[in-house]
Amino acid sequence: MLRPAALVLLFLSGTAHAATLKATTLAVDEKVLLSDLFEGIAGDAVLSAAPMPGRILTMAAPQLLRIAQTYGLDWRPAGGERVVITRRETEVSVPVLTRRVAAGELIQQADVTMKKVPARLATHAVTDSDLVAGRGARRVLQPETPLQRADLVAPHLVRRGETVSITLDDGVMLLVTQGEVQMDGAAGERVRVVNSSSKKSIDAIVTGVGQVSVDVPRQSAPAS
């Protein structure tokens, strides 16, 4: 690529080169080149740095005319031309929701789709849809927006006020009874449960939907 000064001399050493404005909107990489704006030119030159991601650079007709005159291009504005320039961005595919999901609501597989977004908007985003479906929403989540891990929680398998099955297994004896759970809980979380028979409050571990188990020291079966 020729340096601007050399390109100017090249153009001005002969007749003007007929040029055509390419487009009114365009996306560029790190630099705006003369060839990004005009076609039908004999060389190229760097005109400016590209705008920052998410921003635009507008070149109105007077500025475009000055550029054409500087580089000896046979181009004149017909009236009101301008070019809007953006920076071309790398895109990544991330899972997004297809609908608004309320806080605490369980996200279904049908609620999730993949969408391409600028990489700068997905710095901390979840990239695997399998990490979204089946999780709960920590807060209200909007559709078409990249999700972060902090937006998602393990689904609650037991809910406060529900009747759950309580299992006690000490290795010798297996007991199953029922109780009322006092708080929401996800798999592996410890919750308080009131035993329906004894009315005593006990600690239990959530093991499944509507199921908890009580931790007790395991005993060996007596020798026969």
C-alpha positions as a Markdown table, in Angstrom:
| # | Residue | x | y | z |
|---|---|---|---|---|
| 1 | Met | 0.0 | 0.0 | 0.0 |
| 2 | Leu | 1.3 | 3.4 | -0.9 |
| 3 | Arg | 1.9 | 6.1 | 1.6 |
| 4 | Pro | -0.6 | 9.0 | 1.4 |
| 5 | Ala | 2.0 | 11.5 | 0.1 |
| 6 | Ala | 3.2 | 9.1 | -2.6 |
| 7 | Leu | -0.4 | 8.3 | -3.6 |
| 8 | Val | -1.2 | 12.0 | -3.9 |
| 9 | Leu | 1.8 | 12.5 | -6.2 |
| 10 | Leu | 0.8 | 9.4 | -8.2 |
| 11 | Phe | -2.7 | 10.8 | -8.8 |
| 12 | Leu | -1.7 | 14.4 | -9.4 |
| 13 | Ser | 1.0 | 13.4 | -11.9 |
| 14 | Gly | -1.6 | 12.5 | -14.5 |
| 15 | Thr | -5.3 | 13.0 | -15.2 |
| 16 | Ala | -7.9 | 12.6 | -12.5 |
| 17 | His | -9.2 | 9.1 | -11.9 |
| 18 | Ala | -12.9 | 8.7 | -12.2 |
| 19 | Ala | -14.2 | 7.3 | -9.0 |
| 20 | Thr | -17.5 | 6.1 | -7.6 |
| 21 | Leu | -18.7 | 6.3 | -4.0 |
| 22 | Lys | -19.1 | 2.6 | -2.9 |
| 23 | Ala | -21.8 | 2.6 | -0.3 |
| 24 | Thr | -23.5 | 4.8 | 2.3 |
| 25 | Thr | -22.8 | 2.3 | 5.1 |
| 26 | Leu | -19.9 | 0.1 | 5.6 |
| 27 | Ala | -18.0 | -1.9 | 8.2 |
| 28 | Val | -14.2 | -1.9 | 8.3 |
| 29 | Asp | -11.5 | -3.5 | 10.4 |
| 30 | Glu | -9.0 | -1.4 | 12.3 |
| 31 | Lys | -8.5 | 1.3 | 9.6 |
| 32 | Val | -10.6 | 3.3 | 7.1 |
| 33 | Leu | -9.0 | 3.0 | 3.7 |
| 34 | Leu | -9.5 | 5.1 | 0.6 |
| 35 | Ser | -10.6 | 1.9 | -1.2 |
| 36 | Asp | -13.3 | 1.4 | 1.5 |
| 37 | Leu | -15.0 | 4.6 | 0.2 |
| 38 | Phe | -14.3 | 4.7 | -3.5 |
| 39 | Glu | -14.0 | 2.2 | -6.4 |
| 40 | Gly | -12.2 | 2.9 | -9.6 |
| 41 | Ile | -9.0 | 4.1 | -8.0 |
| 42 | Ala | -5.4 | 3.2 | -8.9 |
| 43 | Gly | -3.9 | 3.0 | -5.3 |
| 44 | Asp | -4.9 | 3.0 | -1.7 |
| 45 | Ala | -4.2 | 5.0 | 1.5 |
| 46 | Val | -5.2 | 4.9 | 5.1 |
| 47 | Leu | -7.6 | 7.8 | 5.9 |
| 48 | Ser | -8.2 | 7.3 | 9.6 |
| 49 | Ala | -8.5 | 4.8 | 12.4 |
| 50 | Ala | -11.8 | 2.8 | 12.5 |
| 51 | Pro | -14.3 | 3.9 | 15.2 |
| 52 | Met | -14.3 | 2.1 | 18.5 |
| 53 | Pro | -16.6 | -0.9 | 18.7 |
| 54 | Gly | -20.2 | 0.1 | 19.1 |
| 55 | Arg | -19.6 | 3.6 | 17.7 |
| 56 | Ile | -19.9 | 5.1 | 14.3 |
| 57 | Leu | -17.9 | 7.5 | 12.1 |
| 58 | Thr | -19.8 | 9.7 | 9.7 |
| 59 | Met | -18.2 | 11.3 | 6.7 |
| 60 | Ala | -20.5 | 13.9 | 5.1 |
| 61 | Ala | -20.3 | 15.2 | 1.5 |
| 62 | Pro | -17.9 | 18.1 | 2.2 |
| 63 | Gln | -15.4 | 15.7 | 3.8 |
| 64 | Leu | -15.8 | 13.2 | 1.1 |
| 65 | Leu | -15.1 | 15.9 | -1.5 |
| 66 | Arg | -12.0 | 17.0 | 0.3 |
| 67 | Ile | -10.7 | 13.4 | 0.3 |
| 68 | Ala | -11.5 | 13.0 | -3.4 |
| 69 | Gln | -9.7 | 16.3 | -4.2 |
| 70 | Thr | -6.7 | 15.4 | -2.0 |
| 71 | Tyr | -6.1 | 12.1 | -3.9 |
| 72 | Gly | -7.0 | 13.5 | -7.3 |
| 73 | Leu | -10.2 | 11.6 | -7.7 |
| 74 | Asp | -12.8 | 12.7 | -10.3 |
| 75 | Trp | -15.8 | 12.6 | -7.9 |
| 76 | Arg | -18.3 | 15.3 | -7.0 |
| 77 | Pro | -21.2 | 14.9 | -4.6 |
| 78 | Ala | -24.6 | 15.0 | -6.3 |
| 79 | Gly | -26.1 | 16.4 | -3.1 |
| 80 | Gly | -26.2 | 15.2 | 0.5 |
| 81 | Glu | -24.1 | 12.1 | 0.3 |
| 82 | Arg | -22.6 | 10.7 | 3.4 |
| 83 | Val | -21.0 | 7.5 | 4.6 |
| 84 | Val | -21.6 | 5.9 | 8.0 |
| 85 | Ile | -18.7 | 3.7 | 9.0 |
| 86 | Thr | -18.7 | 1.1 | 11.8 |
| 87 | Arg | -16.0 | -1.3 | 13.0 |
| 88 | Arg | -16.4 | -4.9 | 11.8 |
| 89 | Glu | -16.7 | -7.1 | 14.9 |
| 90 | Thr | -16.0 | -10.7 | 15.7 |
| 91 | Glu | -19.2 | -12.6 | 16.5 |
| 92 | Val | -19.7 | -15.5 | 18.8 |
| 93 | Ser | -22.7 | -17.8 | 19.3 |
| 94 | Val | -24.3 | -17.8 | 22.8 |
| 95 | Pro | -27.5 | -19.2 | 24.2 |
| 96 | Val | -30.3 | -16.7 | 24.7 |
| 97 | Leu | -33.9 | -16.9 | 25.9 |
| 98 | Thr | -36.8 | -16.9 | 23.5 |
| 99 | Arg | -39.1 | -15.3 | 26.1 |
| 100 | Arg | -39.1 | -13.4 | 29.4 |
| 101 | Val | -38.4 | -15.6 | 32.4 |
| 102 | Ala | -39.5 | -14.7 | 35.9 |
| 103 | Ala | -37.2 | -14.9 | 38.9 |
| 104 | Gly | -37.2 | -18.4 | 40.3 |
| 105 | Glu | -38.8 | -19.9 | 37.2 |
| 106 | Leu | -37.3 | -23.0 | 35.7 |
| 107 | Ile | -35.8 | -22.6 | 32.2 |
| 108 | Gln | -37.0 | -25.2 | 29.7 |
| 109 | Gln | -35.1 | -26.5 | 26.6 |
| 110 | Ala | -37.7 | -24.8 | 24.4 |
| 111 | Asp | -36.9 | -21.5 | 26.0 |
| 112 | Val | -33.3 | -21.5 | 24.7 |
| 113 | Thr | -31.9 | -20.7 | 21.3 |
| 114 | Met | -28.5 | -19.8 | 20.0 |
| 115 | Lys | -27.7 | -16.3 | 18.7 |
| 116 | Lys | -24.7 | -14.6 | 17.2 |
| 117 | Val | -23.6 | -11.4 | 19.1 |
| 118 | Pro | -20.5 | -9.2 | 19.1 |
| 119 | Ala | -17.8 | -10.8 | 21.1 |
| 120 | Arg | -17.5 | -7.7 | 23.3 |
| 121 | Leu | -21.0 | -8.3 | 24.5 |
| 122 | Ala | -20.3 | -11.9 | 25.5 |
| 123 | Thr | -17.1 | -11.6 | 27.6 |
| 124 | His | -18.7 | -13.3 | 30.6 |
| 125 | Ala | -21.6 | -15.0 | 28.8 |
| 126 | Val | -22.5 | -18.6 | 29.1 |
| 127 | Thr | -21.6 | -20.3 | 25.8 |
| 128 | Asp | -23.1 | -23.8 | 26.3 |
| 129 | Ser | -26.9 | -24.1 | 26.0 |
| 130 | Asp | -26.7 | -27.2 | 28.2 |
| 131 | Leu | -25.7 | -25.0 | 31.1 |
| 132 | Val | -29.0 | -23.0 | 30.7 |
| 133 | Ala | -31.8 | -25.4 | 30.2 |
| 134 | Gly | -32.9 | -27.0 | 33.5 |
| 135 | Arg | -31.6 | -24.1 | 35.6 |
| 136 | Gly | -33.6 | -21.6 | 37.5 |
| 137 | Ala | -33.6 | -17.8 | 36.9 |
| 138 | Arg | -31.9 | -15.9 | 39.8 |
| 139 | Arg | -33.7 | -12.7 | 38.6 |
| 140 | Val | -36.0 | -11.6 | 35.8 |
| 141 | Leu | -34.3 | -12.5 | 32.5 |
| 142 | Gln | -35.1 | -10.8 | 29.2 |
| 143 | Pro | -35.1 | -12.5 | 25.8 |
| 144 | Glu | -32.4 | -12.2 | 23.2 |
| 145 | Thr | -29.8 | -11.2 | 25.8 |
| 146 | Pro | -26.6 | -13.1 | 26.6 |
| 147 | Leu | -26.7 | -14.9 | 29.9 |
| 148 | Gln | -24.1 | -15.0 | 32.7 |
| 149 | Arg | -23.5 | -17.8 | 35.2 |
| 150 | Ala | -24.6 | -15.4 | 37.9 |
| 151 | Asp | -28.1 | -15.2 | 36.3 |
| 152 | Leu | -28.7 | -18.9 | 36.8 |
| 153 | Val | -29.2 | -21.1 | 39.8 |
| 154 | Ala | -29.6 | -24.8 | 40.4 |
| 155 | Pro | -33.3 | -25.6 | 40.2 |
| 156 | His | -35.3 | -26.0 | 43.5 |
| 157 | Leu | -36.3 | -29.6 | 44.0 |
| 158 | Val | -38.2 | -28.9 | 47.1 |
| 159 | Arg | -40.3 | -25.9 | 47.9 |
| 160 | Arg | -41.2 | -24.3 | 51.3 |
| 161 | Gly | -44.4 | -25.7 | 52.7 |
| 162 | Glu | -44.4 | -28.8 | 50.5 |
| 163 | Thr | -44.7 | -32.3 | 51.9 |
| 164 | Val | -41.5 | -34.3 | 51.2 |
| 165 | Ser | -40.4 | -37.9 | 51.6 |
| 166 | Ile | -37.7 | -38.2 | 54.4 |
| 167 | Thr | -35.3 | -41.1 | 54.2 |
| 168 | Leu | -33.1 | -42.3 | 57.0 |
| 169 | Asp | -30.5 | -44.9 | 56.2 |
| 170 | Asp | -27.9 | -45.9 | 58.7 |
| 171 | Gly | -26.6 | -49.0 | 56.9 |
| 172 | Val | -28.7 | -51.3 | 59.0 |
| 173 | Met | -32.2 | -49.9 | 58.9 |
| 174 | Leu | -34.0 | -47.9 | 56.3 |
| 175 | Leu | -36.8 | -45.7 | 57.4 |
| 176 | Val | -39.0 | -43.5 | 55.2 |
| 177 | Thr | -41.5 | -41.0 | 56.5 |
| 178 | Gln | -42.9 | -37.6 | 55.5 |
| 179 | Gly | -42.5 | -34.1 | 56.7 |
| 180 | Glu | -43.0 | -30.4 | 55.7 |
| 181 | Val | -40.0 | -28.6 | 54.3 |
| 182 | Gln | -39.4 | -25.2 | 55.7 |
| 183 | Met | -37.4 | -23.6 | 52.9 |
| 184 | Asp | -36.7 | -24.0 | 49.2 |
| 185 | Gly | -33.7 | -26.2 | 48.3 |
| 186 | Ala | -31.7 | -27.4 | 45.3 |
| 187 | Ala | -30.0 | -30.8 | 45.0 |
| 188 | Gly | -27.3 | -31.2 | 47.7 |
| 189 | Glu | -28.5 | -28.3 | 49.8 |
| 190 | Arg | -29.3 | -28.6 | 53.5 |
| 191 | Val | -32.9 | -27.7 | 54.5 |
| 192 | Arg | -35.0 | -27.8 | 57.7 |
| 193 | Val | -37.9 | -30.3 | 57.7 |
| 194 | Val | -40.6 | -30.8 | 60.3 |
| 195 | Asn | -41.3 | -34.5 | 60.8 |
| 196 | Ser | -45.1 | -35.1 | 60.3 |
| 197 | Ser | -45.2 | -37.8 | 63.0 |
| 198 | Ser | -42.9 | -36.4 | 65.8 |
| 199 | Lys | -43.4 | -32.7 | 64.8 |
| 200 | Lys | -39.6 | -32.3 | 65.4 |
| 201 | Ser | -37.6 | -30.1 | 63.2 |
| 202 | Ile | -34.6 | -31.8 | 61.6 |
| 203 | Asp | -31.8 | -31.0 | 59.1 |
| 204 | Ala | -31.9 | -32.9 | 55.9 |
| 205 | Ile | -30.2 | -33.0 | 52.5 |
| 206 | Val | -32.2 | -32.5 | 49.3 |
| 207 | Thr | -31.7 | -35.6 | 47.1 |
| 208 | Gly | -34.4 | -35.3 | 44.5 |
| 209 | Val | -37.8 | -33.8 | 43.6 |
| 210 | Gly | -39.8 | -33.9 | 46.8 |
| 211 | Gln | -37.1 | -36.0 | 48.5 |
| 212 | Val | -34.6 | -35.4 | 51.4 |
| 213 | Ser | -32.4 | -37.7 | 53.4 |
| 214 | Val | -31.2 | -37.4 | 57.0 |
| 215 | Asp | -27.5 | -37.7 | 57.7 |
| 216 | Val | -26.8 | -40.4 | 60.4 |
| 217 | Pro | -23.6 | -42.3 | 61.1 |
| 218 | Arg | -23.7 | -45.6 | 59.2 |
| 219 | Gln | -23.5 | -48.7 | 61.3 |
| 220 | Ser | -22.3 | -52.2 | 60.4 |
| 221 | Ala | -24.9 | -55.0 | 60.3 |
| 222 | Pro | -24.5 | -57.3 | 63.4 |
| 223 | Ala | -22.6 | -60.5 | 62.8 |
| 224 | Ser | -24.8 | -63.6 | 62.5 |
